[in-house]
């Protein structure tokens, strides 16, 4: 059993990781901001050691880490990953200075593993699957702050030996994803026999099922790779929106035809977005187990088997909501 600390546990990936760590028998502490959304954690709240700590408060973070003395630290807290999360100052505070505060506190307690979740957006737009050692060309304020935090993790790891590693997430999907995202929006519409408004059919993503992503995070903590290492958490296969919709229509038996470009493209939409998973496979022994069709079916089954959550998502996704 390890004592684990998660920041961002009330988020999508964090809530799934929390469930996995509890299932594996670990002791789990979480940092939650006073204004956090608790809906993902309600069912497991009695099993958590909850600390009302905002990662931007350096002294709060230091005291809490000193008290907990975690073996494994998973730093998932972030701001700016969703279009509703704006403001460069807040992104700098949370994404960069929050990472600085937490990692500096961990320099004092020396955890076995410090796993920081970066972002594929750090690479910017590439016409190929980028490797971890490629030049970064961040394509947004969010990406710039995530890249800066990655550099800080490498700097601290080199200079202190703290086992800090970065894992750059691609498009994670599955249970508890934000209702505003493509996959839950598509499933809720599909269960009603409809399709939401859509951008161009060529828009592409490297989709990773959340259970596979959680497996990777746990393996990174267990394997203790070289301090300062960076890994892509991706499948190496991109899926175009046209294929996503075709698969969803088949699995959900939706007769409605997609209306392409019925939604204006977003600034981050691109026809090429895929990572190279080679380093993760060679050095950590991780490779995704779930292809997109299987992962989508598992997510559909989760909605069908959890009427409470289907009702919640339905109430948060309007019939004409855009994706």
Number of C-alpha atoms within 10 A of each C-alpha: 10 14 17 23 25 23 26 23 26 25 22 19 22 23 21 22 22 26 17 16 18 16 9 11 11 14 18 21 23 22 24 21 17 10 8 14 12 14 13 20 20 10 10 12 11 9 14 14 13 14 16 15 19 20 27 21 15 18 14 17 24 19 12 17 22 14 10 15 18 23 18 23 26 23 25 21 23 26 21 21 13 12 8 9 13 14 12 16 11 17 23 23 18 23 29 23 21 24 28 20 19 24 26 18 20 24 16 13 18 19 19 18 24 29 25 25 25 28 23 27 23 22 22 17 20 14 10 11 18 21 16 21 8 8 11 18 15 20 15 16 16 26 24 24 26 30 24 18 23 27 15 19 27 20 15 19 21 15 10 12 15 25 26 33 25 25 23 22 20 23 19 21 24 24 23 23 22 18 17 19 14 17 23 25 24 28 26 25 21 22 18 13 14 21 27 22 17 23 20 19 17 16 19 21 23 23 27 26 24 24 21 19 24 20 16 23 19 16 15 24 21 13 13 17 17 15 22 23 19 25 25 26 34 31 24 20 19 21 18 20 20 18 15 20 20 13 17 21 22 11 16 18 13 18 12 11 11 17 14 15 12 14 15 13 14 10 8 11 15 17 17 19 27 26 26 19 22 20 17 20 16 10 13 17 13 20 19 19 14 17 13 21 15 14 20 23 17 16 22 24 12 16 22 13 11 10 11 11 17 19 12 12 21 19 12 15 18 14 15 11 16 19 19
